Structure formats: structure tokens, C-alpha cells
Amino acid sequence: MNNKFNNMLNDFFANTDAKDEKELDEKLQEFIQKYNAGDIEYENTILDDAYELLEKAENASTKAQAIKYAKEAYDMCPDCFDAILLQVHLEENPLKRWKLLEEGLQFEKERLENEGYFDKDNIGHFYGIFETRPYIRGLLTKAECLILDGKIKQARDVYKEILRLNKNDNAGARYSLMAIYAFLEEEKDMLKLYNKYQEENLEMLFPLFILYYKQGNDDKAKEYLDRINKANPHFKKFFKGTMKENKDIPEGYYSKGDASEVIMYFSKYGFLVITTPTIDYYILEHSKKKK
């Protein structure tokens, strides 16, 4: 949802007196019809203009041009924090990238605090609020940069802050936090996080397998390895060299239980995988016994 669409939707519902969920849904359908027909009167805000400029940056033909438009968008309206995030992703110098991100996050946090978004009623729902969603994206970017810099404990703390601000975790911070807990061998916090969400997928189960493997707890390690193979039968095929890539899944996407999930995991969580360089022998040996 873009800024302009969000504002138009809010303005429309501000003048709506829907009494129940059914009427609310009817009004939503009415809005969509009018929006698609171009029948809703609306005057752009400066933030709308900044986001339109940011869209030009995202579609720019060159990196230099993209940075130019992103800077112009942020100069036009500092509320457009996404313009900072685009510059961060385009910046190759890690020191400049870090400075840009830290200063941007600090300014954005202070702005949101001044506007009341850090009030108790909003804490825990940040990704569900359009205005605070870019801040969550900024924290995710910060955590990812910290991992790239090898600052795992700092990344852990950022992911914990994301989950405090966004309990439903629409952004998937819990998966990275599980991997970090396995990296740091923090069993208590890992089990607490797992028990909160209780998902049977690779991103939740593999860190538990690695944790118990590192601790030398074979019973637990093999238990979670069995659960991994049940959740994704392509996992052991990957180590056997017989896994076939699913060409129906677009590049950059994955499906749980699919070969694409395995590829995603070993690409995204390399910082954890490299801590167990001989894990393939363990997995293959256990797979033989399970034939």
C-alpha cells in the first residue's frame, strides 16, 4: 500500500459511519470501485510527492540516478524514511552505509515519538500501522547489516526490539533470531521463542538441530533432524546432491516444504551454517540409518 492510497483510504473511512463488519466491507468495496474509476477527489500531500519521486528512484535506469532521486525525495520530505533505506541499500561503502542508516533511524524514531506512535497502544503493532512500517524495515536493515559486520549480539538485540514493537512478526524477524540464538548457543531464549510461535518449518527447526548438535546432545539433534526431514523432504536430498530446483518458484522467492526453501535457508543464514563445517557428514550418516 503506497502513501497516497493509504491517505485516500483513511479519508474515505473517516467519513464513513459503518455499524458492523459487513457494512465496513461494503464500504471498502465501494472505495475500491471509486478508486479504480478515478472518482475519488484527493490533493497530494508533500509526502505523496516524495513517494512519487522515490518510485522514480526505484525504477531508475542507473544507480547514480536512483540515489539522486532518493536524496531529492528525502530532502523534499524527511517523513519519507523509505528514501533513506533505498540509499542505504544502494551504498557500497559499509561505513557510509552505517552512518546513513544510524542517523536516519535516530531521526525517524524521534519523529515517531513526537507524533505519539510510541504510545503504549501502538507498541506491538508497528508493522500493522502504515506510518510505522518503514521504521520496522529500517530496524530489519540494521540487523542485517550488523550480521554482515559480524556483530551478532547487537543484531540479536535489534531483532528482539523488532518483536517488541511488532508482536505478530509480519516481517519474519523471529527466524533470524532463532538462527542467532543457535549461533550463540542461547538455548533458554531459543526455546522460549520457538514455543511462542511453534512452527514446523526449516527456519524454526534447523537452528534447534544445530544447537543440540553443537552441545553434543545427539538424541535432541536427531529428533529435530527427523522433524526437518518431515517438514521438508528436500533437505536431505540437498546434502545427497539429488535435490532438483523448482523452476516454478520465481527467483528470490520460496515455498515452505519445497526445494526453494532449502536454497533460501543456506543462502540467507550462512553465518550460522559456517559454524558447523562438517555437518553434512552427520546429516548423511543419520539419513542412512533412517532408510
C-alpha positions as CSV (number, residue, x, y, z in Angstrom):
1,M,0.0,0.0,0.0
2,N,1.5,3.4,-1.0
3,N,1.3,6.6,1.0
4,K,-1.2,8.2,-1.3
5,F,-3.5,5.2,-1.4
6,N,-3.3,4.9,2.4
7,N,-4.3,8.6,2.8
8,M,-7.2,8.3,0.4
9,L,-8.4,5.2,2.2
10,N,-8.2,6.9,5.6
11,D,-10.0,10.0,4.3
12,F,-12.8,7.8,2.8
13,F,-13.4,5.8,6.0
14,A,-13.2,9.0,8.2
15,N,-16.5,10.0,6.5
16,T,-18.0,6.5,6.9
17,D,-20.5,5.5,9.6
18,A,-20.3,1.7,9.1
19,K,-22.0,0.0,12.0
20,D,-20.6,-3.5,11.7
21,E,-18.1,-5.6,9.8
22,K,-20.5,-6.3,6.9
23,E,-21.1,-2.6,6.3
24,L,-17.4,-1.9,6.6
25,D,-16.6,-4.5,3.9
26,E,-19.3,-3.0,1.7
27,K,-17.8,0.5,2.1
28,L,-14.3,-1.0,1.3
29,Q,-15.7,-2.4,-2.0
30,E,-17.3,1.0,-2.7
31,F,-13.9,2.7,-2.2
32,I,-12.1,0.2,-4.5
33,Q,-14.6,0.7,-7.3
34,K,-14.4,4.5,-7.0
35,Y,-10.6,4.4,-6.7
36,N,-10.3,2.2,-9.8
37,A,-12.6,4.5,-11.7
38,G,-10.7,7.6,-10.6
39,D,-13.7,9.1,-8.9
40,I,-12.1,10.0,-5.6
41,E,-11.1,13.6,-5.2
42,Y,-7.7,14.0,-3.5
43,E,-5.0,16.6,-3.3
44,N,-1.4,15.3,-3.0
45,T,0.5,16.0,0.2
46,I,4.2,16.7,0.2
47,L,4.8,13.2,1.4
48,D,2.8,11.8,-1.5
49,D,5.1,13.8,-3.8
50,A,8.2,12.5,-2.1
51,Y,7.0,8.9,-2.5
52,E,6.3,9.5,-6.2
53,L,9.8,10.7,-6.6
54,L,11.0,7.6,-4.6
55,E,9.1,5.5,-7.1
56,K,11.2,7.1,-9.9
57,A,14.3,6.3,-7.9
58,E,13.3,2.6,-7.6
59,N,12.7,2.5,-11.4
60,A,15.8,4.5,-12.4
61,S,18.0,3.0,-15.1
62,T,21.2,3.7,-13.2
63,K,22.4,3.6,-9.6
64,A,23.5,7.2,-9.7
65,Q,20.1,8.3,-10.9
66,A,18.4,6.2,-8.3
67,I,20.5,7.8,-5.5
68,K,19.8,11.3,-6.9
69,Y,16.0,10.8,-6.8
70,A,16.1,9.2,-3.4
71,K,18.0,12.1,-1.9
72,E,15.6,14.6,-3.5
73,A,12.7,12.7,-2.1
74,Y,14.1,12.8,1.4
75,D,15.1,16.5,1.1
76,M,11.6,17.2,-0.1
77,C,10.0,15.4,2.9
78,P,12.1,13.9,5.8
79,D,9.0,11.9,6.7
80,C,9.8,9.7,3.7
81,F,12.1,7.4,5.6
82,D,11.9,4.8,2.8
83,A,14.1,7.2,0.8
84,I,16.9,6.8,3.3
85,L,16.5,3.0,3.2
86,L,16.9,2.9,-0.5
87,Q,20.1,4.9,-0.3
88,V,21.3,2.5,2.4
89,H,20.7,-0.5,0.1
90,L,22.5,1.3,-2.7
91,E,25.5,2.4,-0.7
92,E,28.5,0.1,-1.2
93,N,30.8,1.7,1.4
94,P,29.9,0.0,4.7
95,L,31.0,2.9,6.9
96,K,28.9,5.4,4.9
97,R,26.0,3.0,4.8
98,W,26.1,2.6,8.6
99,K,26.3,6.3,9.2
100,L,23.4,7.0,6.9
101,L,21.3,4.2,8.5
102,E,22.0,5.2,12.1
103,E,21.3,8.9,11.6
104,G,18.2,8.1,9.6
105,L,16.9,5.6,12.3
106,Q,17.5,8.1,15.1
107,F,15.7,10.9,13.3
108,E,12.8,8.6,12.4
109,K,12.4,7.3,15.9
110,E,12.4,10.8,17.4
111,R,9.8,11.9,14.8
112,L,7.5,8.9,15.6
113,E,7.9,9.5,19.3
114,N,7.0,13.2,18.9
115,E,3.9,12.2,16.9
116,G,2.8,9.7,19.6
117,Y,3.4,6.4,17.7
118,F,5.5,5.0,20.6
119,D,2.5,5.2,22.9
120,K,1.5,2.0,24.7
121,D,-1.4,1.3,22.5
122,N,0.8,1.1,19.4
123,I,3.7,-0.9,20.8
124,G,3.4,-4.4,19.4
125,H,1.6,-3.4,16.3
126,F,4.1,-1.4,14.3
127,Y,4.0,-3.3,11.1
128,G,0.3,-3.1,11.0
129,I,0.4,0.7,11.1
130,F,1.3,2.3,7.8
131,E,3.2,5.2,9.3
132,T,5.5,3.0,11.5
133,R,6.1,0.2,9.0
134,P,9.2,1.9,7.4
135,Y,10.8,2.1,10.9
136,I,10.4,-1.7,11.2
137,R,12.0,-2.1,7.8
138,G,14.8,0.2,9.0
139,L,15.5,-2.0,12.0
140,L,15.5,-5.1,9.8
141,T,18.1,-3.5,7.6
142,K,20.1,-2.5,10.7
143,A,20.1,-6.1,12.0
144,E,21.1,-7.5,8.6
145,C,24.0,-5.0,8.4
146,L,25.1,-6.0,11.8
147,I,25.2,-9.7,10.9
148,L,27.2,-8.8,7.8
149,D,29.7,-7.0,10.1
150,G,29.9,-10.0,12.4
151,K,28.2,-8.1,15.2
152,I,25.8,-11.0,16.1
153,K,24.9,-10.0,19.7
154,Q,24.0,-6.5,18.5
155,A,21.9,-8.0,15.8
156,R,20.1,-10.2,18.3
157,D,19.1,-7.1,20.4
158,V,17.7,-5.4,17.3
159,Y,15.6,-8.4,16.3
160,K,14.3,-8.5,19.9
161,E,13.3,-4.9,19.7
162,I,11.5,-5.6,16.4
163,L,9.5,-8.3,18.1
164,R,8.7,-6.0,21.0
165,L,7.3,-3.4,18.5
166,N,5.7,-5.9,16.2
167,K,4.5,-9.0,18.1
168,N,2.7,-10.7,15.2
169,D,6.1,-10.5,13.4
170,N,4.8,-10.0,9.8
171,A,8.4,-9.3,8.8
172,G,9.8,-12.7,10.0
173,A,12.3,-11.4,12.5
174,R,11.8,-14.5,14.6
175,Y,13.5,-16.7,12.0
176,S,16.7,-14.7,12.1
177,L,16.6,-14.5,15.9
178,M,16.3,-18.3,16.0
179,A,19.5,-18.6,13.9
180,I,21.3,-16.1,16.1
181,Y,20.3,-18.0,19.3
182,A,21.7,-21.1,17.7
183,F,24.9,-19.3,16.8
184,L,25.3,-18.0,20.4
185,E,24.0,-21.3,21.9
186,E,21.4,-19.5,23.9
187,E,19.1,-22.4,24.5
188,K,16.7,-20.9,27.0
189,D,15.8,-17.9,24.9
190,M,15.6,-20.0,21.8
191,L,13.1,-22.4,23.3
192,K,11.0,-19.5,24.6
193,L,10.9,-18.0,21.1
194,Y,10.1,-21.4,19.5
195,N,7.3,-22.1,22.0
196,K,5.7,-18.7,21.3
197,Y,5.3,-19.4,17.6
198,Q,5.6,-23.2,17.3
199,E,6.1,-23.6,13.6
200,E,7.3,-26.7,11.9
201,N,9.5,-25.2,9.1
202,L,13.1,-25.1,8.2
203,E,13.7,-21.6,9.7
204,M,12.5,-22.7,13.1
205,L,13.7,-26.3,13.2
206,F,17.2,-26.1,11.7
207,P,18.5,-23.7,14.5
208,L,17.3,-26.2,17.1
209,F,19.0,-29.0,15.3
210,I,22.3,-27.0,15.1
211,L,22.1,-26.0,18.8
212,Y,21.8,-29.6,20.1
213,Y,24.4,-30.8,17.6
214,K,26.8,-28.2,19.0
215,Q,26.0,-29.2,22.5
216,G,26.7,-32.9,21.7
217,N,23.1,-33.8,22.5
218,D,22.6,-36.5,19.8
219,D,19.1,-37.5,20.9
220,K,17.8,-34.0,20.6
221,A,19.8,-33.3,17.5
222,K,18.5,-36.4,15.7
223,E,14.9,-35.6,16.9
224,Y,15.0,-32.2,15.2
225,L,16.7,-33.6,12.1
226,D,13.9,-36.0,11.7
227,R,11.4,-33.2,12.1
228,I,13.2,-31.2,9.5
229,N,13.1,-34.1,7.0
230,K,9.4,-34.5,7.7
231,A,8.7,-30.8,7.2
232,N,10.9,-30.6,4.0
233,P,11.9,-33.9,2.3
234,H,14.2,-31.9,0.0
235,F,16.5,-31.1,2.9
236,K,18.4,-34.4,2.9
237,K,18.4,-34.5,-0.9
238,F,20.3,-31.3,-0.8
239,F,23.1,-33.0,1.1
240,K,23.0,-36.1,-1.1
241,G,23.3,-34.0,-4.2
242,T,20.0,-35.2,-5.6
243,M,17.8,-32.2,-4.9
244,K,16.2,-30.7,-8.0
245,E,15.5,-26.9,-8.1
246,N,11.8,-26.0,-8.5
247,K,11.7,-23.8,-11.7
248,D,8.1,-22.8,-11.0
249,I,9.2,-20.7,-8.0
250,P,10.4,-17.2,-9.1
251,E,14.0,-16.2,-8.2
252,G,14.1,-14.6,-4.8
253,Y,11.0,-16.4,-3.5
254,Y,10.5,-19.7,-1.7
255,S,7.8,-22.1,-0.7
256,K,7.8,-23.9,2.7
257,G,8.5,-27.6,2.2
258,D,9.9,-27.0,-1.2
259,A,13.5,-27.2,-2.6
260,S,13.4,-23.4,-2.8
261,E,13.1,-23.2,1.0
262,V,16.4,-25.2,1.4
263,I,18.1,-22.9,-1.1
264,M,16.8,-19.8,0.7
265,Y,18.0,-21.1,4.1
266,F,21.6,-21.8,3.1
267,S,21.8,-18.6,1.3
268,K,20.3,-16.3,4.0
269,Y,21.7,-17.9,7.1
270,G,25.2,-18.6,6.1
271,F,26.5,-17.0,9.3
272,L,25.1,-20.0,11.2
273,V,25.8,-22.7,8.7
274,I,29.5,-22.0,8.5
275,T,29.8,-22.6,12.3
276,T,29.3,-26.3,11.6
277,P,31.6,-27.1,8.6
278,T,31.3,-30.9,8.8
279,I,27.5,-31.0,9.5
280,D,26.9,-32.7,6.1
281,Y,28.6,-35.9,7.3
282,Y,26.4,-36.0,10.3
283,I,23.2,-35.4,8.3
284,L,24.1,-38.0,5.7
285,E,25.1,-40.6,8.3
286,H,21.8,-40.2,10.1
287,S,19.9,-40.3,6.8
288,K,21.4,-43.8,6.0
289,K,20.1,-45.1,9.3
290,K,16.6,-43.9,8.5
291,K,16.3,-45.7,5.2
